[in-house]
Amino acid sequence: MRGRTNNLTIGERVAWYRYRRGLSQEVLAGLVGRTADWLGKIENNRIELDRLSVIKSLAEVLDVSLGDLLGEPGLLDWNSDSGITTVPALRAALMNYRALGPFSGGTKTVPSSVAVLRKEVGALWDAYQDSRFAYVTGRLPDLLHRARVAADHHDGDGQDQARRLLGLTYQLAATQLTKLGESDLAWIAADRGLTAVCPTGDPLITGSLFRSVGHALHATGRYTEAVRLTEDAAGYLEPHLKHATPALLSVYGTLFLSGSMAAARANDAATTRTFLAAADHAAGQLGADANHLWTAFGPTNVAIHRVATAAELGDLQVAIDLGPRVNTTGLPMERRVRHALEVARAYNSWNRLDDAQAVLLDAEQMAPEQLRHHFLSRQLALTWIRRQRGKPSAELVGLAQRLKVLD
């Protein structure tokens, strides 16, 4: 479906798939416990459809994936960072049979030193947090290959360190692929990462990879399973918390932030509050915002998730009251722009369209690639154009064209 429905809002996409399934508005609305009037307003862009719990229920009844309704995956643009090899090359790297079983040691590539590998893994994670998605995607295949070679050829402590770095490289692949809407590949990457790290018995990297498993579950709408994963992963880490390093505390707290989003999308307000409280406690123990193991964890990230979970639960008052007041300037770009999307959503819900559009345009200036690949930005821009009574402004049309939702 890549490209076939890019110029449709989510509501229009629901209508498109409903027609393909041969369902009337009355039948589809009844199957999700709503009225035909509600569905008609959704399909005609008179009601905003931005809560993933509602979108997921429609996807399940229509027997399509969550990504089908969100319009994912999106084509990653070629640029000077990516060259002309992007997701397909990363897919080939993840599905390389020589990485499996008895074939894994057959390469003649000279293994990189652990020190060189650590520097390169860190640099690519930093680029991800700067929202340089094409740059990261274009360089991951080679890094995965060299990290696998190092894990196969080093021995003793060097091999354990290489395996940890391989696990972090797989985690980065899973995280980046989730952002690009490639949820199936993200799952493969997270699974490979856990397999790589398992022999080291390292709770820190293992816990960090659990977060990527959770993101992959989110991306396919498996929110209840993501909640259970959070509980299981927290239980795995808790015996190691008595003398926790700041990095382990950050990984532990970030698991609860991811879990809070899953709980909110599962319409479980009580568990959302429980997970946010656990994350807040960990942030209090950490004492300040930090970025251990690229978690961007601390009090500000907890506040960001309070806003995002409130929006997912339909508590727009909390989102609009708290969202604009959260100061994210000290966080990595990826976190700053993700929060900006939530602020734009909150403003839009309160019909403060000028404020919403200003926030979205500012976010685009900071991280155009990230904005291009998030369903909220695409949905907002297209909905604003659909609702215009007259000719849309050149600024709004330009934004929609850059987001590739308008020809």
Secondary structure as GFF3:
##gff-version 3
##sequence-region A 1 407
A	DSSP	alpha_helix	10	21	.	.	.	ID=ss1
A	DSSP	alpha_helix	25	31	.	.	.	ID=ss2
A	DSSP	alpha_helix	36	43	.	.	.	ID=ss3
A	DSSP	alpha_helix	52	62	.	.	.	ID=ss4
A	DSSP	alpha_helix	66	70	.	.	.	ID=ss5
A	DSSP	alpha_helix	87	94	.	.	.	ID=ss6
A	DSSP	three_ten_helix	97	99	.	.	.	ID=ss7
A	DSSP	three_ten_helix	101	103	.	.	.	ID=ss8
A	DSSP	alpha_helix	114	129	.	.	.	ID=ss9
A	DSSP	alpha_helix	133	153	.	.	.	ID=ss10
A	DSSP	alpha_helix	156	179	.	.	.	ID=ss11
A	DSSP	alpha_helix	183	197	.	.	.	ID=ss12
A	DSSP	three_ten_helix	198	200	.	.	.	ID=ss13
A	DSSP	alpha_helix	203	219	.	.	.	ID=ss14
A	DSSP	alpha_helix	223	237	.	.	.	ID=ss15
A	DSSP	three_ten_helix	238	240	.	.	.	ID=ss16
A	DSSP	alpha_helix	246	265	.	.	.	ID=ss17
A	DSSP	alpha_helix	269	286	.	.	.	ID=ss18
A	DSSP	three_ten_helix	292	294	.	.	.	ID=ss19
A	DSSP	alpha_helix	299	312	.	.	.	ID=ss20
A	DSSP	alpha_helix	316	322	.	.	.	ID=ss21
A	DSSP	three_ten_helix	323	325	.	.	.	ID=ss22
A	DSSP	alpha_helix	333	349	.	.	.	ID=ss23
A	DSSP	alpha_helix	353	366	.	.	.	ID=ss24
A	DSSP	alpha_helix	368	372	.	.	.	ID=ss25
A	DSSP	alpha_helix	375	387	.	.	.	ID=ss26
A	DSSP	alpha_helix	394	402	.	.	.	ID=ss27
###
